[in-house]
């Protein structure tokens, strides 16, 4: 088991989300299997599609593909489902790993009823459902204007991000995913080569690669770089450490490399980030440290 979900509290969250948006919300586990939803019963349109073998398989495949896409991009994604409807999916992350997904399902905008129905009819043609039945079920779906859809997508991502902090979703403590996440956080200031991690967990490089892709949506080296820069960004705005000290704290020995990596990932230099996001940048020694400014001026001319 990869994650533990607090289903009672989650059911309340899903119900509240439905009351606000009128959109059915689903929780998937890390493998794309739905484990919770509100309302629990699927709409007639979905039941009709899933009543056919081809439609049922297409639904499962569509859900799995959406989960993979959300894991890879790590943000809320609006996409057309296989049946021509709109859906929104956001990854649920715990301890740096993607442990599940929140989905807004069966959305029809209703901006152009005729064009939208024609698209649904075309997408569902392979399932052999009588058009009168399909249209009746389609008509019964709630219409969600674009502005509400956008707001719902934003709320969905906020809810997904808050689930870990509220302990509604967490890594199972004895899972290899939880142990790997703890190991990386506790040893971030040290050498974290693939060889060392493989020795620590007694797994092959191929197994580590697949585990990292499953958890983080990328290779282990890319994730460690991302974790180091995210940690550095937090330190820049929450204390008085100099940029050089932060560089060492996150396990990067070469300041020029740290500078370039930070700018590539965050879109600004460490000094610019501190000034922009610190609660009171002027009170932080690093924000006006002339030596730091000189370092960054030199680094800004170094090849990336």
N, C-alpha and C positions, 0 to 999 in steps of 0.2 A: 504494500500500500504506500503510495507516494505522499498523499495529503490527508489531513483530517478536516472535515467541514462541520461546522456547528449548524446542523440543519434547522433546528427550531428558530434560532435567531435569523438565519438566512431566509426562512420562509416569510418572516415579518418584513425583511428588506424587500423581497420580491413583491409581496403584496402592496407595500407602500409605493414601490416603483410603478406597479400597474395602476394604482389609484391616481398617481400623478400624470401618467402618460397614456393610459389605456392600451398599452402594448404588452403582449405576453412576454415574460422574461424567463429564461432557462439558464440553469447552471450545468456546465459540462465538467467532467473530470479531465485529467491531463491527457487521456486517450480519446477524448471527443465523445464520450458516452454521457447522455443526459441523466443527471441524478436528482434534479429538483426543478420544479417549474411553478409558475403562478400566472394564470389559472392552471390547475393540474391537467385538465382535459384539453387536448388539442382542438383547434377549430375544425369545423366540418370540412373545410377545404383541404387541410393537412391530412385528416383521416381518409379522405377520398383518394388523395395521391398515394398514401401509404397502403391503401387496400390492394394496390397492384404490385406484383413483384418488382417490376422495373422501377416504379415510382419509389417504393420503399428503399431499394438499393441506392437510387439516386439521392434520396434524402440523407442517408448515412454517409455517402461519399461526399456530398456537399458540406455536411457538418465537419467531417474530418479535414477537408481541404481548407475550410474557413479557420479551423483551429490552428493548423500549420501556418497559415498566413499571419494570423494574429500573434503567434509565438515568435515568428521571424521578425515582424515589424514592431512588436511591443507597443502597440497603440490600438485605439478603437478604430475599426474598419467598417465602412459601409459598403455593401456589395450586393449584387443581384443573385438570388438563389436559383437553383436549377429549374424551378417552376415559374420563374418570372416575377417573384415577389422581391421585396427589399428586406435585408437583414443587417443587423449591426452586431459585431462581436468585439469583446475586449478581453485581454488576458488577465487572469488573476495570478499575481506573483507573491511568493512567500520565500523569504530568505534568498532572494535573487533568482529563484527558479519559477518557471511557469507551472502552476499546479492545477489550473483549471481555467474555465472561460465563462464569461457572462454573455448571453445572447439575447437580443431583441428580435423577435421572429414575426413572420407573416404580416409584413407591413405593405400597405398600399397607400400611395400618396393621394390619388384621386384628383390630380391636377388636370389630367386629360384622360377621362374614363375610357373613351373609345380606343385610344392608342395603347393604354396600359392593358386593357382586356385583350387586345389583339396579340400583344407580346406574351401574355400568360397563355392564351390559347395555342400559340405557336410552340412555346416551351413544353406544354403538357401534351401535345399531339401524340408523342410516342407511347403514352400510357394507355391509350385506347378508351378513355373515359367519355361517355356520352356528353356532348356539348351542353345540353340543357342542365344536366346534373352539375357539371363543372361551373357553369355560369351562375347557377343558384348559390353554390357554395362560395364562389368568389364574391358575389354581391354581399354576402353576409359578413365579410371581413371589415374591420374598422378602418376608416380612412384617416391617415396621419399626414397632415400638411408638412411640407419641407421644413419650415421653421421649427415645428415641434420635433421633427425627426432629428434635426441638428442639435437641439437642446437635449433631447433624450440621449443622443450619442455622447455628448459631453458629460452628462450625469452618469452614464454607464461607466465611463472611464474613471470618474471620480470614485464611484462605488467600488469598482474593481480594485483600485489602489488602496482604498480604505479598509478593505476586508482583512488584510494581513495585520494592520495596526490594531484593528478591533478584535483580532484573533477569531474571526469567523472562518478563516482558512489558514492552515499552517502545515508545514511539512511534518510527516510522521517522524517522531524523534529518532527512531532506530533505522530509518531508511538510509540507503547510501546517498541519496540526494541531500538529506538533511546533514549527514556527516561531511559530505563534500562542501556544502555551503558554509558550515561552521569552520572547517579547516581553512578555506580560502580567506575568510574574514579574520581569523585568528593569526594567520601567518602572512598577511598581505605585505608586511614590511620585509619579508624574507624572499629568497629565491624560490620561485614557484614554477619551475620547469615542468614540462610534461613528464619527464622521467621521474622526477621526485614524487609527483602526484600518483603516478602509476605504482611506484614502490609502496607508497603510503597505503594505498587501497587494494594492492594486490591484483590489479587489472592490467590488461594490455592497452597499448596506445589506441587501438581500434575501438575497444570498449569505452575508453575515456572520451574519444571523439563522439561516439554515439550518445553517451550519457550527457555530455555537454550540449549537444544539439537538442536533445530532448528537454533539458532543463532550461537552457539559456537562449536557444535558437541560433547559436553560433559555436565556433570552435573554442576550446578552453583558453587559448592565448588571447583571442579577441575579447572573451568575457573578462579575463583578469585585467586587461588594459582598461576596459570599460569600468570595472569595479574600482580600480585605482584612481581613475579620474573622477568618478562620482564621489569617492571618499575624500579626495583632495578638494573638490568643490565644496563639500560640507565643512571641511576644516577651514577653508578660506573665509567662510562667513560666520563661523561660530567660535572664533578664538583669536589669539594674538600671535600665533606662530608665523614666522616668516615663510615666504614661499619656498626657500631652500630647505627649511625644516620640514615643511609639509611634503616636499618631494621625497625626503628620506623616510618619512612616516609611512608613505604608501609604497615603498620598496623600489623606487626608481633612483638609481645612482647618478645618472647623467641629467643635470638640470636642463640643458639644451633640448634633450630628447623629451623630457617632461613638458617643457614649454610648448614644443611643436605638437605633441600628442594632445595636450590640453586644448590648444587652439583649434586643432582639427575636430575634436569631439564636441567642444562647447561653443565654438564659433567666436571666441574672444580669448585674449590672453588671461593668465591667472590674475594679474593686477587689475585688468578691466572687470573681470568677474567679481573680484572682491569689492571694488568700488561700486558696482551696480547692485549687488545683492546683500552686502553686509548691512546690518541694521544701523550702524553708525561707522562708516568706513574710516572717517577721519580719526577716530579714537584707536584704531588698530595700527600698531607699529609697522606692520608689513605694507600697509597702504601707502605710506609716505617714505618707505625705505629707499634711499637713493641708490644703494647697491643693487637692490632688486630691480629698480627701474633701469639701471645700466645693463644688468643681465638680460632683461627683456628686450632692450634696444638692440643688443648684440644678437640675441637669438632671433629677432624678427627678420634679420638679414641672412640667417642660416638657411640652407636649402632644406625643404621639407621632404 
